[in-house]
Amino acid sequence: MAEERRRTSRVRAYLPLRLYHAAPMRSIETLTKDLSPEGVRCLSPISFPVSTEFSLEVGLSPGNEPVTVRGRLAWFRTLPFTEQFDLGIAFTEIPPQNKRRLSTYLERLTA
C-alpha cells in the first residue's frame, strides 16, 4: 500500500469547480471529489502533464463568491471504462481570506 504523504486529510465533497489553464487559455467546469486546505481531487475530461499550473474557483455555497486558489497538478489517473480523469491538484497560492473560508467550510463538514 502506498504511504500517505498528505499533511491534512481530505474531506469527501462534491462541489462545483472551475479550472483555468493558461496555455492555451481554457476553462473546465467540473466537480470536486474531495477537498482539503492544501489540495483537491476533481474530475476532468482532459488529462494534463504533472506540474501543470491552474487557477481554480471552488463554489462552497450557492450565492456566495467562489474560493479562488492557484494550484499545480500533482498526479492524474485515467478512470476505468470512462473518458474521464481524476486530477490531484496541490494548492500553491491561496489568499488568507479564502484559506479561512475553506477551513471553516471543511470544519463544518467534519464536525
Number of C-alpha atoms within 10 A of each C-alpha: 3 4 5 8 7 11 9 12 14 17 16 16 18 16 17 18 23 20 22 18 16 12 9 7 7 9 14 15 13 17 19 21 20 17 23 20 22 20 23 24 24 23 22 21 13 12 16 14 10 14 13 15 22 22 18 23 18 21 19 19 12 8 7 8 12 19 20 20 20 19 23 18 20 17 17 19 12 16 12 8 6 8 11 15 18 19 23 22 25 23 21 14 14 18 11 9 11 16 17 14 15 21 15 12 14 19 11 8 11 8 5
